[in-house]
Amino acid sequence: MATKAKKAPAKKTLRFGYFDDANKEYVLTTPATPIKWCNYVGTMEFGGIVDTTGGSLICKGDPALNRITKYIAQMPSSDFKASTIYIRVKNGKGYKVFSPFVTPTLTKMDKWECHIGLSYSRWIAEVDGLRVQVTIFVPTKSHTLLQDIQVTNLGGAAKEVDIIPVYEFSHFEAEKQLTNADWVPQTMTLKAHPEKDGHLVLEQYAYMKRDYAVNYVTADGKVSSFEGDRRVFLGMNEMGSWISPLSLENKEFSNSECDRGDNVAALMIHAGKISAKKTFRTCTQLGQEQSVKAAAPAIKKYRDLKNVDKAFAELADFWAEYLQAIQVNTPDASFNSMVNVHNPRQCHTTKNWSRYLSLYQLGYGTSRGIGYRDSSQDLLGVMSHMPEEALELTKNLLSVQRPEGNAMHQYLPGRLASDSGDEANEGDSREKAADGYYNWYGDDHLWIVLTVAGYLKETGKLDFLKEQIPFYEKGKTRAERKKGTVLDHLQRSLKFTREHLGQHGLPLLGFADWNDTMNLAPGAESTFNASLYGKALLEMMAICEATGDKANLDLYKVWYKDVKDALNKNTWDGQWWTRWFDKDGVGYGSSKQKYGKIHCNGQSWPVISGLADGERAKKALDSVNKYLNTSNGIKLSWPGYKGFDPQVGGISTYPPGAKENGGIFLHANPWVMIAETIIGRGDLAFEYYNQINPAAKNTKLEEFESEPYCYPQNILGDEHKMFGMGRNAWLSGTSSWTYQAATQYILGIRANFDGLVVDPCIPTNWKGFEATRRFRGATYQITVKNPKGICKGVEKMVVDGKEIDSNVAPIFTKGVHSVEVTLG
Ligand code: GLC
């Protein structure tokens, strides 16, 4: 008799939280995330990171040069990190103390939620019949971090409650705080400014900033006492701990100012007896101004809780307006949620912080800054939402391009306005330049051509091309530097590449191309740079057409043909394109190599740039599918190097399957999606989209580990034991490019010089979709129908009831217009 096969026990799906689409939030229900997750508040002008257990890393302007709070990311999740709130409840003769953030008291909660919202985080914590709600945000255009705290007695006897918010300050020069324990503590100062009515402002600065940049902490209501010295706050010469600060055992603090050492701002706020169903509310402010006096208007404003509510509503208005640029309704709910909310939100974050400040890129020293290539690409993700803000950053980037045409790899925003001539640097290439390596990257300067073209297509403001912008000349003041029009800047970019070709007629690699970790000796060529150059030439030709510049159009056509011929003649490996040639002509990313035989960007970019001849486009993308695709995304290369090889450099410092060495480097995934839509394979493009959608990983978080509400930079590939694990959340080019892939290529809605193109490439099982797109002052309500179940091909476009002869909806500049598209 056959025995019944035993069923394998169902694998428990551990969920950490859920998406609340109506409120545009992710609601985290446990603080014990696999790794620290976070949110961003404010902008780079004032703001930073707030993690899910209340730690906050706040800066004004440049994170390396003007840091406010001391957040040490490497410490365990349970440790205090720069900010918390203690709630103290009278309990007989003593107190029960807990933090609504869990960290650092580690109290077990009856209920705990952290709502990760659009530029705000809100906690709801319940302990012993008390409910604490905390909302942290930076009002738009302000330099203040608000912390709106509401404590409710859920029932029963009245409870006597104290609220103790605490911040710990950093030296403004963030790296010094970690590396200098002599000068830094001698300069750190905290002073109290009590006011007659019981209000209090604590002022903090490093001595040299006393007269022009001071931090302050205050609250709307009365503060009965404070501590400013960490030793006093923790107690017993810091044998007291953040879990249980000894100063909290006394009714009042000792009012310690701090003339040196570790500065904290701990405020004692007595909520008094809160009776059943009643709520006590208070709001703290953390800011930086020239002086406490200069901060007075802001302090006054946010001491009025009505203004706090108003500021919160204005923040919501900002986001509603921002997101309204593109809203979609497709048959796929998780696609809608990413495209309508989380992805454009992440694009706003990368636009602000480039790769400068995250829980992975810690914003210390001059090792980072605003990356030239990174931000150029990030800007393409916000161009339809905030083109004028994008323009400001575009101009900054152009101002660190060298007169020779190539660009500095990065700049420090905090030094940009200075006349010191040292605001920009050459990134990692500086260190190797002494060994004869180039101190320039072969790709940086080319990206900006795409960015400027993106701005021009979105806004139609061609006059920008005539604006004068200085070039970067190290050591020279701004007035001394050469200047050129924006058009001149772009032309010099292309000319630099045209004049730096290698033995196969392909652009030189420089220190590196997009792939920072492949640093071949000088003389090496990059086929990625060839494609990026091709794409930049296409964009430039479109600009020439828009401005009627026939002479340059003809010139760039010749340059384009030359690079196309060079690529097609020299780099085809049989099944895919070779990725690099070293100075001796040896191919890397070639089947002849033992490791790194095939590289993803080598296959997608010849299609994106239109350089790939005939069948090779499809063949190379088939090879991507065959050798690089996994269920968690497309790997950057295969197979991974199995040990350090100084010949190839950085790539081989990673174990196989990690980061650039055969990891799933997400940034490169949307380029394959885009390439697939160009050759018309909408099903595959959408499959690639879905397999990296972080929202879809909300049920796989034990494996993925990273935040499900934003793209991480990398996922470990299948050569690694921890296949599927994501790292480096938030600040990644994945955000901008996946957003472009989804909106401009899968949905196919993109701005052009002559109108709004609608050219979808969708899955065959979609019956259609709807979208609303703001474009040059008008709103386009787009409906796409797919009666024949195809991927691509517009049969008919009807605009405001009239059929038109193309798939480009005209420029209207105002009003609401209907665009009906039928595929066929
Ligand atoms: C990192 C860098 C980016 C580079 C990529 C690939 O994301 O910020 O500039 O292109 O790695 O190496």
Residues whose N, C-alpha, C, O or C-beta is under 5 A from the ligand:
A	BS01	GLC	R355 D374 W514 N515 D516 T517
